[in-house]
Amino acid sequence: MTRKTRPISWVKAALKEFEIFPKGVQTMCLTALTIAAEGGKADIAKRMHGLGSGVFEIALAFKGDAFRVVYVVQIADAIWVVHTFQKKSTQGIKTPQHEIDLVKDRLKRLKELLR
């Protein structure tokens, strides 16, 4: 049985943010997104609580910096990358509230757009 790989789509702002990530970070995140597109979940991806089911965050530490890629698996037939950012927070692993608010806003707009 062949599994169907889903396309990976990007919110334009998220792609712009992602393109300034270091190449090594981009490569690891794209690998994790490919695993998601094939129906799996990479070790560096975890479910984001409080944003509905199907919202995941790729969390990657790289040379002392922290990078995040937030994607959704339950919109249309694609994996949607809704937000990417370099985490500068000193408050441990918790995602800053303004980043979560941005994800919520982009999710809402994306769902309206694809309705």
C-alpha positions, 0 to 999 in steps of 0.5 A: 500500500502506498501512502499519499504524501500531502503537500506542504503549504506556507503562510507567506509571512511564515515562509519569509521568517523561515528563509532567514533561519540558518541552513542547518535549521532549515534542513532539519525542519524541512525533514520533520515537515516531510515526515508529517506530510507522509503521515508521521511525526518527527521526534523534534515535533510536539503537539501544541496544547490549547490550539485545537487538535492537529497543531504541532510545533517543531522545536529545535535547539541549534548553536545556542539558539532556539527555533520553532516551526508551527504547522497544522495537519487538519486544514484542507489536504495539506500540511500548513506551516502557519508560523516560524520564529527564533525564540529569544525568550529566557523563560525556559521552554514555554512558547511566549504568549505573543507567538501563540496569539500570532498562531491563533490569528493566522489559523483563524485567517487561514481557515476563513480563506480556505472555507 
